């Protein structure tokens, strides 16, 4: 291993640089045909392992970080975020305790910058692995808030101490149901509230009615700031105002939509986000840092500590402000560093430019499709996602043809019962020329 250590910089930087160079030309998606399984071979050393990986595995990896991968909501990786990610690994900090390094302070600096960009002055944040974990943590704090109202602590006594919990949402992301399953609240406790006509945004009057029907029983409301199909936004201010008359915890899923705050002409979509009690924001999507990275913001750090405290003599004084008491994980990597690097390198201006470019690109593709015979938009382009369909080709057929071309990757969905296709723009590398290439691949 000492020999490998000496050769590591040369071996790795050359290989990785080649991959980075080739990213634009890499097939956006590949038909996954894994190499035949084999038992653990004799030790090959780093050079041998690299050669084996390059031959057997790397060709089957997608161009997910490339400019024409428009499936799901898949962010790219800025150069500075890659540097930060490498350094995260090289320095291998465990920012769990305040006893041995300033790594947790770098996290705090980064979280402060993010709160600034996302206009969340009343929140404190913590890094987690993704939006699903952020929502799980947010809803765990919500559960503890319900306990506070009822004079019990679900963290101490279990969720059963609360009885049945009601969770209300207009068009919640599937991860909300998963979070409710993990938290012992239950997927079936998620109650759909009608949305506005032709929209994925919740109808505030219908939400008011649903809350009234609870007769004063405290609930959880999950507001959506950027839905995955049509990137619709609930009226966060109107929802927050309902707290004057009904007791509820407001969790906002702003996984990627939160970044609308960076574009002055779209920031109105997330007006009121700061009023949410907890906010979920993904960084591995529109901030363009590598997986896995997201933030959980809350206004009730006291309840957060009640849920996640992990007191043990060997971990330091119980009740200390160590990060170990604030997130689902105990040990974890310094996820803040890639975000710190990209924010320091490109600032608000650079990240605003990514967001605004991607929005314009979604409109560009939407415009081309709307004007092409046989194609139609299933919803107006609101932000960075185009949701569309073809009159005679099924979404799966379109996805497969596009994927087989290697040119691009788009994914199927169902919007209001209609099968469709999504193209989501969230990569700094994507150019208008890429948009036109995607359009040519679709419209032949
Ligand atoms: C992607 C996404 C999630 C889940 O995020 P992960 O990072 O995959 O856990 C939740 N909500 C919304 C709106 C999303 O776009």
Boltz pocket constraint, residues with backbone or C-beta under 6 A from the ligand:
constraints:
  - pocket:
      binder: B
      contacts: [[A, 73], [A, 129], [A, 130], [A, 131], [A, 132], [A, 133], [A, 173], [A, 175], [A, 225], [A, 226], [A, 227], [A, 228], [A, 253], [A, 254], [A, 255], [A, 256], [A, 282], [A, 294]]
      max_distance: 6.0
